[in-house]
């Protein structure tokens, strides 16, 4: 399931309240939407996730939208200093995202203390492979939030490896980062004669899941693939599936080992799940349609949420038609599966 930060888990709200109040008390503008690209609700939601980065990873992350920044590289460096980005972080870790619709440019400015984690290559990747596809669909807030998800994932990996490379207290920006065309409202034109393989649902849930991973490997974001149930195709018709999200699916599930598929007594539904200890890998749900096992993303969208460390949980209990797949598991009061 592609993880898009379109809603905030209730478990996160209490955890983020302290950081949010700290920002508010300091009168620090986490989001300066000078260009008017965001609604009030979107600004608040983005600011809340930036508070999450501060509270869990000590990263002071700001967003500025501006019309006609001139030299966006110079503007980013100057605004980074003017806003004192990194001052909310004990270790001086700062990030500044600048979006300029007039110049059709986006830039992520990286402070000295984070240059070892958010390299120029990584920043260029998330700009072109994550932000821009959302911006093309004029979904600015979703693009910013989806990019934040990858920024969080990178921070998690850095923490798991050896921590952040730069010494604490190193603040300011030396011009690290990357700039890309924003392409707001400019969808890609179809490529004439483009030959794309047909990915079909399989005779078993495992075959379909393999075909889905093949699609992610090929960065095939078509929403009407035979792999998906009819309801899933309708749901995905308004979604943006970015190359970075597809890469993240492969990276996440490569580290987990699936169990054998569990099939319902009426043989109309199936589940492929992972051991509770592998909490970053949520289960997959399948429905039998036209004699093939197809991915049912609608139930995943309705029933699964992710905690602050990307551990999955059921919101509201196990979905009724898939209860057969979890009869031997126990869940805590928040819906997280318990580890035996």
Rosetta blueprint (number, residue, H / E / L):
1 X L
2 X L
3 X L
4 X L
5 X L
6 X L
7 X L
8 X L
9 X L
10 X H
11 X H
12 X H
13 X H
14 X H
15 X H
16 X H
17 X H
18 X H
19 X H
20 X H
21 X H
22 X H
23 X H
24 X H
25 X H
26 X L
27 X L
28 X L
29 X L
30 X L
31 X E
32 X E
33 X E
34 X L
35 X L
36 X L
37 X L
38 X L
39 X L
40 X H
41 X H
42 X H
43 X H
44 X H
45 X H
46 X H
47 X H
48 X H
49 X H
50 X H
51 X H
52 X H
53 X H
54 X H
55 X H
56 X H
57 X H
58 X L
59 X E
60 X E
61 X E
62 X E
63 X E
64 X E
65 X E
66 X L
67 X L
68 X L
69 X L
70 X L
71 X L
72 X H
73 X H
74 X H
75 X H
76 X H
77 X H
78 X H
79 X H
80 X H
81 X H
82 X H
83 X L
84 X L
85 X L
86 X L
87 X L
88 X L
89 X L
90 X L
91 X L
92 X L
93 X E
94 X E
95 X E
96 X E
97 X E
98 X E
99 X E
100 X E
101 X L
102 X L
103 X L
104 X L
105 X E
106 X E
107 X E
108 X E
109 X E
110 X E
111 X E
112 X H
113 X H
114 X H
115 X L
116 X L
117 X L
118 X L
119 X L
120 X H
121 X H
122 X H
123 X H
124 X H
125 X H
126 X H
127 X H
128 X H
129 X H
130 X H
131 X H
132 X H
133 X H
134 X H
135 X H
136 X H
137 X L
138 X L
139 X L
140 X H
141 X H
142 X H
143 X H
144 X H
145 X H
146 X H
147 X H
148 X H
149 X H
150 X H
151 X H
152 X H
153 X H
154 X H
155 X H
156 X H
157 X H
158 X H
159 X H
160 X H
161 X H
162 X L
163 X L
164 X L
165 X L
166 X L
167 X L
168 X L
169 X L
170 X L
171 X L
172 X L
173 X E
174 X E
175 X E
176 X E
177 X E
178 X E
179 X E
180 X E
181 X E
182 X L
183 X L
184 X L
185 X L
186 X L
187 X L
188 X L
189 X L
190 X L
191 X L
192 X L
193 X L
194 X L
195 X L
196 X L
197 X L
198 X L
199 X L
200 X L
201 X L
202 X E
203 X L
204 X L
205 X H
206 X H
207 X H
208 X H
209 X H
210 X H
211 X H
212 X H
213 X H
214 X H
215 X H
216 X H
217 X H
218 X L
219 X L
220 X L
221 X L
222 X L
223 X L
224 X L
225 X L
226 X L
227 X L
228 X E
229 X L
230 X H
231 X H
232 X H
233 X H
234 X H
235 X H
236 X H
237 X L
238 X L
239 X L
240 X L
241 X L
242 X L
243 X H
244 X H
245 X H
246 X H
247 X H
248 X H
249 X H
250 X H
251 X H
252 X H
253 X H
254 X L
255 X L
256 X L
257 X L
258 X E
259 X L
260 X L
261 X L
262 X E
263 X E
264 X L
265 X L
266 X L
267 X L
268 X L
269 X E
270 X E
271 X E
272 X E
273 X L
274 X E
275 X L
276 X L
277 X L
278 X L
279 X L
280 X L
281 X L
282 X L
283 X L
284 X E
285 X E
286 X E
287 X E
288 X E
289 X E
290 X L
291 X L
292 X E
293 X E
294 X E
295 X E
296 X L
297 X H
298 X H
299 X H
300 X H
301 X H
302 X H
303 X H
304 X E
305 X E
306 X E
307 X L
308 X L
309 X L
310 X L
311 X L
312 X E
313 X E
314 X E
315 X L
316 X L
317 X L
318 X L
319 X L
320 X H
321 X H
322 X H
323 X H
324 X H
325 X H
326 X H
327 X L
328 X L
329 X L
330 X L
331 X E
332 X L
333 X L
334 X L
335 X L
336 X L
337 X E
338 X L
339 X L
340 X L
